[in-house]
Amino acid sequence: MEKLVNLCKRRGIVFPTSDIYGGLGSTFDYGPLGVELKRNVKEAWWREMVQYRSDVLGLDSAIFQHPRTWEASGHLKNFTDPLVDCKNCKQRFRADRIEGDKCPACGGELTPARNFNLMFKTFMGPVEDTAAVVYLRPETAQGIFSNFENVVDTQRVKLPFGVAQQGKSFRNEITTENFIFRTREFEQMEMEFFVRPDRAEEEKWYRYWVDFRFNWHVKFGIKREHLRAREHATDELSHYSSGTTDIEFLYPFGWGELEGVAKRGSYDLDQHAKFSGKDLTYFDEDTKTRFRPWVIEPALGVDRAMLAFMLDAYDEDVVDNEERIVLRLDPRLAPIKVAVYPLLRKAGQPEKAIAVRDALKRHFTVAYDQAGSIGRRYRRQDEVGTPYGVTIDHQTMEDDTVTVRDRDSMAQDRVPIARLVEVISDRIGWTRPAAAEPV
């Protein structure tokens, strides 16, 4: 983990927030390369979960919701962690993560556990009083449930169907840890999949989404042996869930949650109907009945996904008797898709290389590098995961062909400049999958 953290800081992937002031507890900024990687992870999720499907729609709800949203959802009452303080060193800990009854930092005596609500509270408007209290959303899901009626009324949807969104969420965690694994500000990708209130239908789609999401991680580069699907025990279940499976990843610190898939039933729609006075039912044309659908929810954190992809991509090897760091990211996720190099800084090669770069930039994220030996330039791009390098050399000036180097195999082949976009697009591999249906 330490090697990856250092690489992220050194190469502009992830920086500590407010770094010039010493940082701000477990809060991070994404640098020029990090923002591209993050955008690509979100794009990979959106394509597979929304764009390529006919049964899932998109949504973008506000971070601020009406305060009654969180009463209805149960977050004001149930969204808590047990908090203890050390009487000696004054550090705070989650009681459920401490073995024994002594402070894990200094061995001091701990206070009795008390519930601590994880939502950030603030005020809307110029007056700070109880009437103006609002919360930063702790999840994106509730914006989907509160828009259920709007989506049904405007989109002519038919069960089963899903509503997906990506966006920032905020949780006032007692303890944060492990780089971007657990932070107070993070980005989520969640989808609520509405099905008929039938146990067999619910189970079919629940198993489908667990398998679909597990395989999505493998498809984009996580080693299958570093993933496992773990069913929650009854005493682990959230207040809204009748069944949850965590897709866990083997981080350097051990197995940890990467994504959760939960059976939410009709809990959320029932609660919002009760608190809002709205009906929030679905009219089934086939049976001529009204009911509130049940929900299957896959929920993934963008930051955790990025961390898992980078950890499994990080590698070290030796090339030409030199140690090489290489980030073997799936080309679809790589922050830079192509690097362009003139072999020499003369003979018209830089000018030709710049023209190639400019042509490629209309299609891909592109880096240009003419400083140092060609081997060193390759290494610089290898360690940030750039899958392809295009080199302009003597032959280019004669026949308009270039060499295309592969990051992982380091093989090079000559390609006409006129076919570069086509060749690189094919190698990146954005292809539409087969029709998605439950098994």
C-alpha positions as CSV (number, residue, x, y, z in Angstrom):
1,M,0.0,0.0,0.0
2,E,2.8,2.4,0.9
3,K,4.4,2.0,-2.6
4,L,1.1,2.8,-4.3
5,V,0.4,5.8,-2.0
6,N,3.9,7.2,-2.9
7,L,3.3,6.6,-6.6
8,C,-0.1,8.4,-6.4
9,K,1.5,11.5,-4.8
10,R,4.6,11.5,-6.9
11,R,2.8,11.2,-10.3
12,G,-0.3,13.3,-9.7
13,I,-2.9,10.7,-9.1
14,V,-4.0,11.5,-5.6
15,F,-2.9,14.3,-3.3
16,P,-3.8,15.0,0.4
17,T,-6.4,17.8,0.5
18,S,-5.1,21.2,1.7
19,D,-1.6,19.8,1.4
20,I,0.1,23.2,1.9
21,Y,-1.7,23.4,5.3
22,G,-0.7,20.0,6.4
23,G,-3.8,18.2,5.1
24,L,-7.3,17.6,6.4
25,G,-8.0,14.2,8.0
26,S,-8.4,11.5,5.4
27,T,-9.6,13.9,2.7
28,F,-8.0,13.7,-0.8
29,D,-7.8,15.6,-4.0
30,Y,-7.5,13.8,-7.4
31,G,-4.7,15.2,-9.5
32,P,-4.5,15.4,-13.3
33,L,-4.0,11.7,-13.8
34,G,-6.3,10.7,-10.9
35,V,-9.3,12.6,-12.2
36,E,-8.9,10.8,-15.6
37,L,-8.7,7.4,-13.9
38,K,-11.7,8.2,-11.7
39,R,-13.7,9.4,-14.8
40,N,-12.8,6.2,-16.6
41,V,-14.0,4.0,-13.7
42,K,-17.3,5.9,-13.6
43,E,-17.6,5.6,-17.4
44,A,-17.0,1.8,-17.2
45,W,-19.7,1.5,-14.6
46,W,-22.2,3.7,-16.5
47,R,-21.7,1.9,-19.8
48,E,-22.3,-1.5,-18.3
49,M,-25.0,-0.5,-15.9
50,V,-27.0,2.0,-17.9
51,Q,-25.9,2.7,-21.5
52,Y,-25.7,-0.9,-22.7
53,R,-29.0,-1.9,-21.0
54,S,-32.6,-1.2,-21.9
55,D,-33.9,-1.8,-18.4
56,V,-31.9,0.9,-16.4
57,L,-32.3,4.7,-16.5
58,G,-30.1,7.4,-15.1
59,L,-30.7,10.1,-12.5
60,D,-28.8,12.9,-10.8
61,S,-30.4,14.0,-7.5
62,A,-29.3,16.8,-5.3
63,I,-26.9,16.4,-2.4
64,F,-29.3,18.4,-0.2
65,Q,-32.6,16.6,0.4
66,H,-35.6,17.6,2.5
67,P,-34.8,16.8,6.1
68,R,-37.8,14.4,6.3
69,T,-36.1,12.2,3.8
70,W,-33.7,11.1,6.5
71,E,-36.4,10.6,9.0
72,A,-38.3,8.3,6.5
73,S,-35.2,6.4,5.5
74,G,-34.2,5.7,9.1
75,H,-30.9,7.5,8.9
76,L,-31.6,9.9,11.8
77,K,-32.4,6.9,14.0
78,N,-30.3,4.1,12.7
79,F,-27.3,5.5,10.9
80,T,-25.0,5.4,13.9
81,D,-21.7,3.8,15.1
82,P,-20.8,3.1,18.7
83,L,-18.2,5.7,19.9
84,V,-15.7,5.4,22.8
85,D,-13.1,7.9,24.0
86,C,-9.8,7.1,25.7
87,K,-9.7,8.9,29.1
88,N,-5.9,9.1,28.9
89,C,-4.9,10.0,25.3
90,K,-8.3,11.4,24.2
91,Q,-8.4,9.5,21.0
92,R,-11.7,8.2,19.7
93,F,-12.6,4.8,18.3
94,R,-15.4,2.7,17.1
95,A,-16.3,0.4,19.9
96,D,-17.1,-2.5,17.6
97,R,-13.6,-2.5,16.2
98,I,-11.7,-2.7,19.5
99,E,-10.7,-6.0,21.0
100,G,-10.9,-5.8,24.8
101,D,-11.8,-2.9,27.0
102,K,-8.6,-0.9,26.8
103,C,-7.4,1.9,24.4
104,P,-5.6,0.3,21.4
105,A,-3.3,3.3,21.2
106,C,-2.1,3.7,24.8
107,G,-3.8,1.0,26.9
108,G,-5.9,3.6,28.8
109,E,-9.4,3.3,30.2
110,L,-12.2,3.8,27.7
111,T,-15.5,5.6,28.3
112,P,-18.8,3.7,27.9
113,A,-19.9,3.4,24.3
114,R,-22.5,5.8,23.0
115,N,-24.2,6.1,19.6
116,F,-22.8,8.6,17.2
117,N,-24.8,9.7,14.1
118,L,-22.7,9.7,10.9
119,M,-24.5,12.4,9.0
120,F,-23.0,15.8,8.5
121,K,-25.5,18.5,9.7
122,T,-25.6,22.0,8.4
123,F,-28.0,24.9,7.9
124,M,-29.8,26.2,4.8
125,G,-30.5,29.9,4.6
126,P,-29.2,32.8,6.6
127,V,-30.5,31.8,10.0
128,E,-29.0,28.9,12.0
129,D,-32.0,27.5,13.9
130,T,-33.7,24.1,14.1
131,A,-36.0,25.0,11.2
132,A,-33.0,25.4,8.9
133,V,-31.3,22.1,9.6
134,V,-30.3,20.1,6.6
135,Y,-27.9,17.2,6.1
136,L,-25.3,16.3,3.5
137,R,-26.6,13.0,2.0
138,P,-24.9,9.9,3.4
139,E,-25.9,7.9,0.3
140,T,-27.3,8.6,-3.2
141,A,-30.0,6.0,-2.9
142,Q,-32.7,8.1,-1.2
143,G,-32.7,10.6,-4.1
144,I,-33.8,7.6,-6.3
145,F,-36.6,6.5,-4.0
146,S,-38.0,10.1,-3.6
147,N,-38.0,10.4,-7.4
148,F,-39.7,7.0,-8.0
149,E,-43.1,8.6,-8.8
150,N,-41.5,11.1,-11.1
151,V,-39.6,8.4,-13.1
152,V,-42.6,6.1,-13.4
153,D,-44.9,9.0,-14.5
154,T,-42.5,10.4,-17.1
155,Q,-40.6,7.4,-18.6
156,R,-43.3,4.7,-19.3
157,V,-41.2,2.1,-17.5
158,K,-42.2,-1.5,-17.0
159,L,-41.1,-3.8,-14.2
160,P,-38.4,-4.9,-13.7
161,F,-36.4,-1.7,-14.2
162,G,-33.6,0.1,-12.5
163,V,-32.6,3.7,-11.7
164,A,-28.9,4.5,-11.4
165,Q,-26.9,7.5,-10.3
166,Q,-23.4,8.5,-9.4
167,G,-22.5,11.3,-7.0
168,K,-20.9,12.5,-3.8
169,S,-21.9,11.3,-0.4
170,F,-20.7,12.3,3.1
171,R,-20.3,10.3,6.3
172,N,-18.8,11.7,9.5
173,E,-16.8,8.6,10.2
174,I,-15.4,8.2,13.7
175,T,-12.1,6.7,12.3
176,T,-10.9,6.9,8.7
177,E,-8.2,4.5,7.4
178,N,-6.2,3.0,4.6
179,F,-5.7,5.9,2.1
180,I,-8.9,6.3,0.0
181,F,-10.6,3.1,1.4
182,R,-12.5,4.9,4.1
183,T,-13.0,8.7,3.9
184,R,-15.6,11.2,5.0
185,E,-16.3,12.5,1.5
186,F,-16.5,10.0,-1.3
187,E,-18.3,9.2,-4.5
188,Q,-20.9,6.4,-5.0
189,M,-22.3,4.5,-7.9
190,E,-25.7,3.0,-6.9
191,M,-28.6,1.4,-8.7
192,E,-32.0,0.6,-7.4
193,F,-33.6,-2.3,-9.4
194,F,-37.3,-2.5,-8.9
195,V,-39.0,-5.9,-9.2
196,R,-42.4,-7.4,-8.5
197,P,-43.0,-8.3,-4.8
198,D,-42.4,-12.0,-5.2
199,R,-39.8,-14.0,-3.4
200,A,-38.8,-16.0,-6.4
201,E,-38.5,-12.9,-8.6
202,E,-36.5,-11.1,-5.9
203,E,-34.1,-14.0,-5.4
204,K,-33.5,-14.4,-9.2
205,W,-32.5,-10.8,-9.6
206,Y,-30.6,-10.7,-6.3
207,R,-28.4,-13.6,-7.5
208,Y,-28.1,-12.1,-11.0
209,W,-26.8,-8.8,-9.7
210,V,-24.3,-10.4,-7.3
211,D,-22.9,-12.3,-10.2
212,F,-23.0,-9.4,-12.7
213,R,-21.3,-7.1,-10.3
214,F,-18.6,-9.6,-9.3
215,N,-17.8,-10.3,-12.9
216,W,-17.7,-6.5,-13.7
217,H,-14.7,-6.2,-11.4
218,V,-13.0,-9.1,-13.0
219,K,-13.7,-7.8,-16.5
220,F,-11.9,-4.5,-15.7
221,G,-8.8,-6.0,-14.2
222,I,-9.3,-7.3,-10.7
223,K,-7.9,-10.8,-10.1
224,R,-10.6,-13.3,-9.5
225,E,-8.7,-14.8,-6.6
226,H,-8.6,-11.4,-4.9
227,L,-12.4,-11.3,-4.8
228,R,-15.0,-13.1,-2.8
229,A,-18.8,-12.8,-2.3
230,R,-19.7,-12.9,1.4
231,E,-23.3,-13.2,2.6
232,H,-24.1,-11.1,5.7
233,A,-25.2,-13.0,8.8
234,T,-28.6,-12.0,10.2
235,D,-27.1,-9.8,13.0
236,E,-25.1,-7.9,10.4
237,L,-28.0,-6.8,8.2
238,S,-28.9,-3.1,7.9
239,H,-32.4,-2.1,9.2
240,Y,-33.8,-2.1,5.6
241,S,-32.2,-5.3,4.4
242,S,-33.5,-8.9,4.3
243,G,-30.3,-10.1,2.7
244,T,-27.0,-8.6,1.7
245,T,-23.9,-9.9,-0.1
246,D,-20.6,-8.0,0.1
247,I,-18.2,-8.4,-2.8
248,E,-14.9,-8.2,-0.9
249,F,-11.4,-7.5,-2.1
250,L,-8.2,-8.7,-0.6
251,Y,-6.5,-5.4,0.3
252,P,-3.0,-5.3,1.8
253,F,-4.7,-4.9,5.2
254,G,-7.0,-7.9,4.6
255,W,-10.4,-8.6,3.2
256,G,-12.6,-5.6,3.0
257,E,-15.9,-4.5,1.4
258,L,-15.6,-3.3,-2.2
259,E,-19.3,-3.4,-3.2
260,G,-22.6,-4.4,-1.5
261,V,-25.7,-5.9,-3.1
262,A,-28.8,-5.7,-0.9
263,K,-32.4,-6.8,-0.9
264,R,-34.2,-3.6,0.3
265,G,-37.7,-4.9,-0.2
266,S,-40.3,-2.2,-0.3
267,Y,-38.9,-0.6,2.9
268,D,-37.9,2.7,1.4
269,L,-41.0,3.3,-0.7
270,D,-43.2,2.3,2.2
271,Q,-41.4,4.8,4.5
272,H,-41.4,7.7,2.0
273,A,-45.1,7.0,1.3
274,K,-45.8,7.2,5.0
275,F,-43.8,10.4,5.7
276,S,-44.8,12.2,2.5
277,G,-48.4,11.2,2.1
278,K,-47.8,10.1,-1.5
279,D,-49.0,6.8,-2.8
280,L,-45.7,5.7,-4.4
281,T,-47.3,2.5,-5.9
282,Y,-46.7,1.0,-9.3
283,F,-49.7,0.1,-11.5
284,D,-49.1,-3.3,-13.2
285,E,-50.9,-3.4,-16.6
286,D,-50.6,-7.2,-16.7
287,T,-52.4,-7.9,-13.4
288,K,-54.3,-4.6,-13.2
289,T,-53.1,-4.2,-9.6
290,R,-51.2,-1.6,-7.6
291,F,-48.3,-2.4,-5.4
292,R,-44.9,-1.0,-4.2
293,P,-42.1,-2.9,-5.9
294,W,-39.3,-4.6,-4.0
295,V,-35.7,-3.4,-4.6
296,I,-32.3,-5.0,-5.3
297,E,-29.5,-2.5,-4.8
298,P,-25.9,-2.8,-6.0
299,A,-23.8,0.0,-4.4
300,L,-20.2,0.7,-5.1
301,G,-17.8,3.4,-4.0
302,V,-15.8,5.0,-6.8
303,D,-12.8,5.6,-4.6
304,R,-12.7,2.0,-3.3
305,A,-13.0,0.7,-6.8
306,M,-10.1,2.9,-7.9
307,L,-8.0,1.7,-5.0
308,A,-8.7,-2.0,-5.8
309,F,-8.0,-1.5,-9.6
310,M,-4.7,0.3,-8.8
311,L,-3.6,-2.3,-6.2
312,D,-4.1,-5.2,-8.6
313,A,-2.5,-3.3,-11.4
314,Y,0.7,-2.3,-9.5
315,D,3.7,-4.4,-10.6
316,E,7.5,-4.2,-10.5
317,D,9.8,-6.0,-13.0
318,V,13.2,-5.6,-14.6
319,V,13.6,-4.4,-18.2
320,D,17.1,-4.0,-19.8
321,N,18.7,-4.5,-16.4
322,E,16.6,-1.6,-14.9
323,E,13.8,-1.9,-12.4
324,R,10.5,-0.9,-13.8
325,I,7.3,0.1,-12.0
326,V,4.3,-0.6,-14.2
327,L,0.6,0.0,-13.5
328,R,-1.1,-2.7,-15.6
329,L,-4.5,-1.1,-15.7
330,D,-7.1,-2.2,-18.2
331,P,-6.6,0.1,-21.2
332,R,-10.2,1.3,-20.8
333,L,-9.4,2.6,-17.3
334,A,-5.9,4.0,-17.9
335,P,-5.8,7.8,-17.3
336,I,-3.6,8.3,-20.5
337,K,-4.4,6.0,-23.4
338,V,-1.5,6.9,-25.7
339,A,2.0,8.6,-25.3
340,V,3.6,10.1,-28.3
341,Y,7.4,10.4,-28.6
342,P,9.8,11.7,-31.2
343,L,12.8,9.5,-31.2
344,L,15.1,12.5,-31.8
345,R,14.7,16.2,-31.1
346,K,15.6,17.1,-34.7
347,A,15.1,16.2,-38.3
348,G,11.5,17.3,-38.2
349,Q,10.5,14.5,-35.8
350,P,9.2,16.8,-33.0
351,E,7.0,18.7,-35.4
352,K,5.7,15.4,-36.9
353,A,5.1,14.0,-33.4
354,I,3.1,17.1,-32.3
355,A,0.9,16.7,-35.4
356,V,0.2,13.1,-34.5
357,R,-0.5,14.0,-30.9
358,D,-3.0,16.7,-31.9
359,A,-4.8,14.2,-34.2
360,L,-5.0,11.6,-31.5
361,K,-6.2,14.0,-28.9
362,R,-9.6,14.3,-30.6
363,H,-10.1,10.6,-29.7
364,F,-8.0,9.8,-26.6
365,T,-6.2,11.2,-23.6
366,V,-2.6,11.7,-24.9
367,A,0.7,12.5,-23.4
368,Y,3.7,14.0,-25.3
369,D,7.3,13.5,-24.1
370,Q,10.5,14.3,-25.9
371,A,12.9,14.6,-22.8
372,G,15.5,12.0,-22.1
373,S,16.3,8.6,-23.6
374,I,13.4,6.7,-25.2
375,G,13.7,4.0,-22.6
376,R,13.3,6.4,-19.8
377,R,10.3,7.9,-21.5
378,Y,8.7,4.5,-21.8
379,R,9.3,3.9,-18.1
380,R,7.6,7.2,-17.1
381,Q,4.5,6.2,-18.9
382,D,4.6,2.6,-17.8
383,E,4.3,3.6,-14.1
384,V,1.1,5.6,-14.7
385,G,-0.5,2.8,-16.7
386,T,-0.3,4.2,-20.3
387,P,-1.0,1.2,-22.4
388,Y,0.3,2.4,-25.8
389,G,3.3,4.4,-26.9
390,V,3.6,5.9,-30.4
391,T,7.2,6.6,-31.6
392,I,8.1,8.9,-34.5
393,D,11.4,7.8,-36.0
394,H,13.5,8.0,-39.2
395,Q,11.2,5.7,-41.1
396,T,8.2,7.8,-40.1
397,M,9.7,10.7,-42.1
398,E,9.9,8.5,-45.2
399,D,6.6,6.5,-45.2
400,D,4.2,8.0,-42.6
401,T,4.3,4.9,-40.4
402,V,5.0,4.8,-36.6
403,T,5.9,2.1,-34.1
404,V,3.1,1.3,-31.5
405,R,4.5,-0.2,-28.3
406,D,2.5,-2.3,-25.9
407,R,3.0,-1.5,-22.2
408,D,2.7,-5.1,-20.9
409,S,4.4,-7.2,-23.6
410,M,6.7,-4.3,-24.8
411,A,6.2,-5.6,-28.3
412,Q,6.3,-3.0,-31.1
413,D,4.8,-3.0,-34.5
414,R,4.6,-0.5,-37.3
415,V,1.3,1.1,-38.1
416,P,0.4,3.7,-40.8
417,I,-0.5,7.1,-39.2
418,A,-3.7,7.0,-41.1
419,R,-4.8,3.9,-39.2
420,L,-3.6,4.9,-35.7
421,V,-7.1,5.9,-34.4
422,E,-8.6,2.7,-35.7
423,V,-5.8,0.4,-34.3
424,I,-5.7,2.0,-30.9
425,S,-9.5,2.0,-30.5
426,D,-9.6,-1.7,-31.3
427,R,-6.9,-2.4,-28.8
428,I,-8.5,-0.4,-26.0
429,G,-11.6,-2.6,-26.5
430,W,-14.7,-0.6,-25.7
431,T,-17.2,-3.2,-27.0
432,R,-20.8,-3.7,-26.3
433,P,-21.5,-6.9,-24.3
434,A,-24.1,-9.4,-25.1
435,A,-27.7,-8.7,-24.0
436,A,-27.9,-8.8,-20.2
437,E,-30.5,-11.1,-18.8
438,P,-30.8,-13.0,-15.5
439,V,-29.7,-16.6,-15.5
